[in-house]
Amino acid sequence: MIFRTINIDKDKETIVAFRKDSYVVSFGSEEGFGDEEAYLQRMRERVCQFPDGQVIIERDRKPIGQMELQIRQYDGAEIGYVNLFYLIPEYRGKGLGKELVSYAEFFFRKFGVSEYQLRVSPDNQDALRLYSKSGMVKLREENERYPVWRMSKFLL
C-alpha cells in the first residue's frame, strides 16, 4: 500500500465520496453529512498543517482508502486525533486496518504526543473490533448528532 498526501484539486471527488461512505457506514445515511465545500476547505487547511496526516491510500495506483490525522488540544493536553480511517468495501476485513493504525501511530509519535483518540459509532462493529485489538479503550459515550464512543490509546 502507498500512502500519499491528498491533493485537494486532484482528489476532490474521491475524498468526498470516501468521507460520505464512511458517514453512511457509521450513521446509516448521508443525512447530516454537511456541506461538501466546508469539508473541502477544512481538508485544505489540514493538508497545509499536517500533509503526512491527510493521505489517500493506494494499491496498484488505485485509491482504496483515506486517513485524516491531526494534532489537537483536548482537556488541556496535546493529543493525536484520527478524523478518519477508511477503506473501500472490498478491502475491509482483510487485515489492512492494522497497517492504517501503524501508519497513524508512527505519524503521532513524530509529533511527540503520548496519546491519540478517535470517535466511532457503536454500531460499527468491525471498526470497534480493530480499535480494541489495536489497544484502544473506550473513554466515554458522546452524543452530538448521533451517539459515538470516544476511544483512546496511549503510545509507549
N, C-alpha and C positions, 0 to 999 in steps of 0.2 A: 504494500500500500504506500502511496505517496501522499504526504500532507503538504499542501501548498497554500500560501496566503490567498485569501479571497480577493479577486479583482472585481469591485462592485459593478463596473460597466460591463465587463465580460460575463460575469456570473449572476447578474441580477435576477434573471428568471429562475435559475437553478436554486439560489438561496431562498427566494420567496417560496418556491414550490416545496423545498425541503422543510422549511420552517412551518409552512401550513400543514404539511403531512404530519409533522411532529405534534402540532397542536391538535389535529384530529385524533391521532393515536392516544393522546393524553386526555382529551376532553370530549371526544365523540363527534365534534362538528367544528366547522370554521367559525361559527358564531362567536364573536368576542375576540377574534384574531387581531383586529385593529387595522390601522391604516398602513398599507404597504409602503408608502413613501416615508412615513415616520420610521418604520423598521429599517428601510434602506439608509436613512440619514443616521440612525443610531449605529448601523454597521459601518458606515463611512468613518465615523468618529472612532469606533473601536479598532478598525483596521489601522488607522493612524497611530493610535495609542499602543495597541498590542497586536502587531502584524502576525506574529507567530501563534497567536491565540485565536485568530479568526481564519479558519482553514477549511478548504474543500479537501475531501479525502477521495483519492482516485485509485482505481485499479485498471490496468490496461488502458490508461488515458481516458477512462470513463468516470464521471463523478458518481461515487457510490455513497457519499456521506458528507457530513459537515460538523464542525465543532466551533463553539463560541466560548472562549475562556477570557477571563479578565481578573485583575486585582482590584479589590474594592474594600471600603471600610464597612465593618459590621460590628455592632456593640463595642465601638471604641478600638477595635483591632483591625489590622490589615489582613485580609484573607484572600485566598483564591476563590473564584466563583465560576461555576460551569453554567452558562446560559443555555447551552445546547450540546447534547451528544445525539447524533442522528446517523442512521444507516438506512438506505433504501430497503424495502421489504425483503427482497431476495438475498440480502446479505445479513439479515438478522438471524440470530440463533446459531451462528457458525463459529462462535468464539472470537470474533473480531472486536467485540466490545472491550476485551481485555487490552487490546492494542491502543484503543482510544483512551482508556484510563491511564495506561503507561505514558502515552504522549502528554496527557494533561498533567500528570504528576511531575514529569520532567519539566514541563513549562512552569509550573508553580514553584518548584524548587529553584529554578533560575532566578526567581524574584525573591527568594528567601522567606516565603511565607511558610508557616508551620501547619496550617490547616486550610482545607478547602471545603466548600459547600455547594449544594445544588438543591433544587426543589423538583419533586416528582409527583405525578398523580398516583394516589394509592391504587388506582385501577390498572396501572401499567406494571403488571406482574413481572414481565420479562426484564424491564429496567430495574425494578426493585431487587430481583434476584442477582443481576450483575453488580449492582451497587453494594449489596450485602456481601457477596463473595469477594468484592474488592476491599472490604474492611470498613465500609461506610456504616454509620449508625444513624438512626432516626433521632433528631433533636426534639422535634415537636411537629404538631399539625398546625397548618396555617390555612386561612380561608380568605382569599380576596374575591375573585370572581368564581373560582372553583376550589374545592379542597385540595391541598397539596401537603406533602411531607417535606420538611426541611431536613436534609441529611448532611452529615459531616464526616470528614476523616482527617485525623492528624497525621502529618507526614513525619517519618522518622529521620 
